[in-house]
Amino acid sequence: MARVVKVFVTLRNHWKKSTVAACALSYGGHWLYGKHCDNLLRRDACLAAREFGRQQISPQEQLKKATVILNPAACRGKANNLFEKNAAPILHLAGMEVTLVKTDYEGQAKKLMELMEQTDMLIVAGGDGTLQEVITGLLRRADHESFSKTPIGFIPLGSHNSLSESLHILSDNQVKHITSATLSILQGETVPLDVLQIKGEKEQPVFALIGLRWGAFRDVASTIKKYWYLGPLKIKAAHWFSTLREWPQVHEASVSYIAPTLRPPDLPEQKPQRPNLMYRIARRLKNYWYPPIPESPKVEEPERWDERTLSTLELSIQTQNKNPVQTRIDDSLLVCVEPDSFTVGDFITVGEKKAADSTAFTRQSLKLEASAGFYNIDNEEYEAMSVEVRLLPRKLHFFCSAERREQLLTQVL
């Protein structure tokens, strides 16, 4: 008992050192517990992947080939370590023939996609920038019509992973987020996604899955990192300081658009059976003796374009990939025009919401289905110029987890 009393007396006499030691032990224990939980998540994911790898295949069937495009510079240089720890073991245990291609500099993914050979599936490991480079290189290929049918998996390893919200179960735990995204690739369920083709006057087209953003909110969002020392107040501070430099921050734009087109029904691709030999001979003889009369060419109606001149704080053009499982009767995109009548307080409030979700818009904004500065295309910066934005409906197919699909379906209902 005397020894216990002596310990407490020592702790009381050296209370500063005792406090520091208690904080260090608490932090260390919490860190070790987090590492233990992460290892349990990795173990469960590997056990699930091993079940896929144990599935039997016929002797004539080849192993599935997966080509992984990895950007090691994503997530401030941590992407390579994150992939090797959390995603690579799952892919190998699933029995896939994995080809890993790492990019060395910005823009290399576009060149790699133009030279890449056909594969069973394409996996993008990185963030929004890596994904945008990959789909741009893919759709610039001469054989993009056939190559775009290759299913694509997305492993979120970047600082911004906007598309992950539409494909995977969101989690605050990064390890769980990555492992669940990798397991969704093994499950094999895909959803079709729309693509925006953005073409300037001179350059080759750029392709996007989320959208194009131009205006005051985008300009402020690019400066928020400068105010890191203000902590949770940095977003408000960035918007307030921007109003001190210039107000109102109105942008003038001219937009031409056409009405949405009806979406054709989703029919499964079925290869028609070849007719028997006697039927083919009879059909050829009939066409020889009674040649078919050529049909007169159909006269297509000219497209009806509407044009508007806009005065706005921000203009954004978005796909409807936020909920890819939602049934729609037409193929369309969203043009969101924020009003130019915001007060400084409204500007700061709306800016906070857009910093959390760049696709959010206010109720007062004008939505149409259908100068100097910079654009954001899938959170990547481009110099602003006159562009033509064209929708490519259901152009690409991405792997989607079954759990996320169920969540999105319940949101529709």
Beta strands, then each sheet from edge to edge (+ up, - down):
strand 1: 65-70
strand 2: 97-102
strand 3: 121-126
strand 4: 152-156
strand 5: 190-199
strand 6: 206-208
strand 7: 211-215
strand 8: 251-257
strand 9: 261-262
strand 10: 306-312
strand 11: 314-318
strand 12: 330-331
strand 13: 334-337
strand 14: 366-369
strand 15: 374-377
strand 16: 380-383
strand 17: 388-399
sheet 1: 2+ 1+ 3+ 4+
sheet 2: 6+ 5- 17+
sheet 3: 14+ 13- 11+ 7- 15+ 16-
sheet 4: 8+ 10-
sheet 5: 9+ 12-
end
